Amino acid sequence: MKKISILFVSLSALALICFSCSTAPAGGDLLDASLWTISGEFQSEEGVFTLHGNDSRMILKGGKYENFVLSMELSTGRGGKGALWFHTDPSLSKGYAVAINNDRSDPQWWKMSGSLLSVRNLTKSFVKEEEWYTMSVRVEGKAVTVSINGSPVVAYTEPLQPWRTGANTKALLSKGTFAIASGSDQGEILIRKMTLEPLLPSDPAAVPAAAAVDEQNDPIIRLHQEDFPVLDYHVHLKGGLTTEDAAALSRQTGVNYAIAPNCGVGFPITDDAGVMAFLDEMRSQPFILAMQAEGREWIETFSQGVRDEFDYVFTDALTFSDNKGRRSRIWIPEETWIEDEQQYMDLIVDRICSVLQEPMQIYVNPCFLPEQMADRYDDFWTEERMNKFVDALAASGKVLEINARYKIPNKAIIQKAKAAGVKFSFGTNNGGAELGLLEYAIRMKNECGITAGDMYKPQIKI
């Protein structure tokens, strides 16, 4: 035991010596202007650092930091945003940047505070502008963890062969200094506490191989690298999938999730009280929150005030009354009465166009056909029917989901919708605990030329 104790002390001392081989401190309080090279609009008053403007920076003098925990207490003014850099140099030409951005009106709404920029972008703003919060970054070997107010929001393990494009080729772990850069002339970044704790050198081999994603074959890192919003807008807590499971999976894969309960007659949530109980439990969770409105009576079942508490509402046209007044749920063959297929197809198109007039934001499970007809999808969705649907969709202003589970709608409909200026969402609509990686949606995105500007921006509430 004595030998182990002596060795531990020696390693600790060695780590501190390594951190001290520069003008930068080995650890402790960093809120001292003499430790930083500062440029642009900067103010230090009553223990608070303030950065303002597009070109304001503070770069920690010297230092070759590798393993550490850096913690900050900070706030952003209206429109204020920027980034915390680590493993960087005075020109900010290398290393990683963590977003400081609580502006929910930002056009790049998928790069909120805590994002490991262009590697693990976050779509949810966890705090409000002009609100103090804590952000910490822990780097240990190849593992990077970012936490907001003590809760992890990013857990990224850099693989042996990271996938990087163009401007991101030097976004890699190495060693270097820290910097904080303001990126907006609309507001400021305020910092009232900053501490650094050096960590012992870490053996990269100690990180489990399973913790790192194979980025050479990963479609998600490619979306992050091109600054495309990576959000599954349509996820359910089903098949034993818990909030803890979903949060851990999101951090691992880099896919942000919108969690939606099924709300309507015969579903888990049937009234306003049930909605509010769900929201009270979920508001602090790292998910966007959506409502799946079921059936055609949902508008009367849930009050508008309660519906508006969600970040958005979506519904489908899988439940309707047919021409004989029978309640049809067309994903269930026993509740789908087809006497003439062409007439039934016209009925489906009419019901879809009617559903598009309902007060929701996203039309999901789009252009779904019953099992009896699904194998001839392209035959039933004729040019005339596609045009009728897309015209109604564009006129309604509703968003079109590209559904990864059912692989719908088809490419022709998506292309027509894009040409008509329709916005899109990507959704899984999982029936169990498996979520996948939005493979069909990403394929359609690539084949149809869908850009970040074509994606729907949720109106996130806190």
HELIX and SHEET records of a PDB file:
HELIX    1   1 LYS A    2  PHE A   19  1                                  18    
HELIX    2   2 ALA A   33  LEU A   35  5                                   3    
HELIX    3   3 GLY A  166  ASN A  168  5                                   3    
HELIX    4   4 PRO A  204  ALA A  206  5                                   3    
HELIX    5   5 ALA A  209  ALA A  211  5                                   3    
HELIX    6   6 GLU A  215  ASN A  217  5                                   3    
HELIX    7   7 PRO A  219  GLN A  225  1                                   7    
HELIX    8   8 THR A  243  THR A  253  1                                  11    
HELIX    9   9 ASP A  272  MET A  282  1                                  11    
HELIX   10  10 TRP A  298  THR A  301  1                                   4    
HELIX   11  11 GLN A  304  ARG A  307  1                                   4    
HELIX   12  12 PRO A  333  GLU A  335  5                                   3    
HELIX   13  13 GLU A  341  VAL A  355  1                                  15    
HELIX   14  14 GLU A  371  ALA A  374  1                                   4    
HELIX   15  15 TYR A  377  PHE A  380  1                                   4    
HELIX   16  16 GLU A  383  SER A  396  1                                  14    
HELIX   17  17 LYS A  411  ALA A  419  1                                   9    
HELIX   18  18 GLU A  439  CYS A  448  1                                  10    
HELIX   19  19 ALA A  452  ASP A  454  5                                   3    
SHEET    1   A 4 GLY A  28  ASP A  29  0                                        
SHEET    2   A 4 SER A 184  PRO A 198 -1                                        
SHEET    3   A 4 VAL A  48  LEU A  60 -1                                        
SHEET    4   A 4 TRP A  36  GLU A  45 -1                                        
SHEET    1   B 6 GLY A  28  ASP A  29  0                                        
SHEET    2   B 6 SER A 184  PRO A 198 -1                                        
SHEET    3   B 6 PHE A  68  THR A  76 -1                                        
SHEET    4   B 6 TYR A 133  GLU A 140 -1                                        
SHEET    5   B 6 ALA A 143  ILE A 148 -1                                        
SHEET    6   B 6 SER A 151  THR A 157 -1                                        
SHEET    1   C 6 GLY A  28  ASP A  29  0                                        
SHEET    2   C 6 SER A 184  PRO A 198 -1                                        
SHEET    3   C 6 VAL A  48  LEU A  60 -1                                        
SHEET    4   C 6 THR A 177  SER A 182 -1                                        
SHEET    5   C 6 LYS A  81  THR A  88 -1                                        
SHEET    6   C 6 TYR A  96  ASN A 101 -1                                        
SHEET    1   D 4 LEU A 231  VAL A 235  0                                        
SHEET    2   D 4 ASN A 256  ILE A 259  1                                        
SHEET    3   D 4 ILE A 288  ALA A 293  1                                        
SHEET    4   D 4 ASN A 262  CYS A 263  1                                        
SHEET    1   E 7 LEU A 231  VAL A 235  0                                        
SHEET    2   E 7 ASN A 256  ILE A 259  1                                        
SHEET    3   E 7 ILE A 288  ALA A 293  1                                        
SHEET    4   E 7 TYR A 312  THR A 315  1                                        
SHEET    5   E 7 ILE A 362  TYR A 363  1                                        
SHEET    6   E 7 VAL A 399  ASN A 403  1                                        
SHEET    7   E 7 PHE A 424  GLY A 427  1                                        
SHEET    1   F 2 THR A 319  SER A 321  0                                        
SHEET    2   F 2 ARG A 327  ARG A 329 -1                                        
END                                                                             
